[in-house]
Amino acid sequence: MEPKRRIIIKLSGEALAGTDNMAIDPLQVREIAKEIKSAYDLGDLEIGIIVGGGNIWRGKMASEMGMERSSADYMGMIATIMNALALQNALEALGVETRTMTSLNIPQVAEPYIRRKAISNLEKDRIVIFGGGTGNPYFSTDTTSALRAAELGAEVILMAKNGTDGVYDKDPRKHSDAVKYESLSHQQVLEYGLEVMDSTASALCKDNNIEILVFDMNVKGNIRKAASGIKIGTKIHQ
């Protein structure tokens, strides 16, 4: 029996918000959970998930309030934990066993992140959702994705974008002549200044030979396609 592939799915926090300006839309969360379950049902994957917090709290709001960066970042980490718990409940309602693990210590609601325990949960066919970022200010959830992928030995990060179907040479929403890349090296991403991830996360993926697949999660079935290796979006590799 072949060992299961271990992957990390990175979801933007905005993806959990509905069209009615709700921070967390239960119907939208349920739909995302169904898409993730479809990938889980392939049966050959161990899945870790990292979700952002931009639907609840953004750095722009903090800067407008004149807030100090560390405090603002901790608020963002708490927002990611709220999203993680919402997604956990939606997945469990579909019959998928999950664990939420957090870098910030909140034992009443989730397990603390411990690498060996996370691996044990994955090996028991549980989807593990990581909340609280890295537990440190000044690091994004992109960096968390790269760090967890490296720590846990995941072979790929699936960057599930909210309405963007890959990496372009310029913003396709502003430029009609924007060209989509089918494939890029980690070095090209850094050299071209492409905003796939922040530079810390990109360098971490490059140094640890972690593949990235950028795709549009709003297309039904795309998470399953990305997880099963079907060619969509933009692939970033060594």
Secondary structure by P-SEA (a helix, b strand, c coil): cbbbbbbbbbbbcccccccccccccaaaaaaaaaaaaaaaaccccbbbbbbbccccccaaaaaaacccaaaaaaaaaaaaaaaaaaaaaaaaaacbbbbbbbccccccccccccaaaaaaaaaaccbbbbccccccccccaaaaaaaaaaaacccccccccccccccccccccccccbbbbccccaaaaaaaccccccaaaaaaaaaabbbbbbbbccccaaaaaaaacccccccccc
